[in-house]
């Protein structure tokens, strides 16, 4: 991806995230209200690896009980996910607060999902392939194809392939496929 498309994509990120936050504000307020009853703390914050491997705070709606261990989603136990949290995950509404991360410049709407600092194998693979030269995203090629962080080498390769071929058309394709429900999201440990 060259500098031109990066600049255009950043402009589109800003416009779409503002539109999304404005249009979804009634839904966001409703989720926050239910979240207070569900977990007592509707917004979840977690340190993630960003562009150039810099630390940033990712925002999500809380889907697990407060006090649940801070682990990658594929390592989370399903018993810790609340019924409302399960709904948020299935509908991908838990990701909507990341529009704020996009506005702040920590993320893009499309890019590799940001990992935790303890996911060293994924960090090493992404570093080797130059994935950290780009902003992490809310969705991307890995997500719409059901490839999650439980397969770090494969995910890093898919992320790198997506970034080298990312253009405006692909950017919108990933967003539309995500909005239509393509991809399963991260696995969890069933218990």
Secondary structure, DSSP 8 states (H G I E B T S, - for coil): --HHHHHHHHHHHHHHHHHHHHHTHHHHHHHHHHHHHHTS--EEEEEEE-GGG-EEEEEEE--B-TT-----GGGSBGGGB-HHHHHHHHHTGGGTTHHHHHHHTSEEEES-----TT-HHHHHHHHHHTGGGS-EEEE-HHHHTT--TTSHHHHHHHHHHHHHH--HHHHHHHHHHHHTT-S-----B--
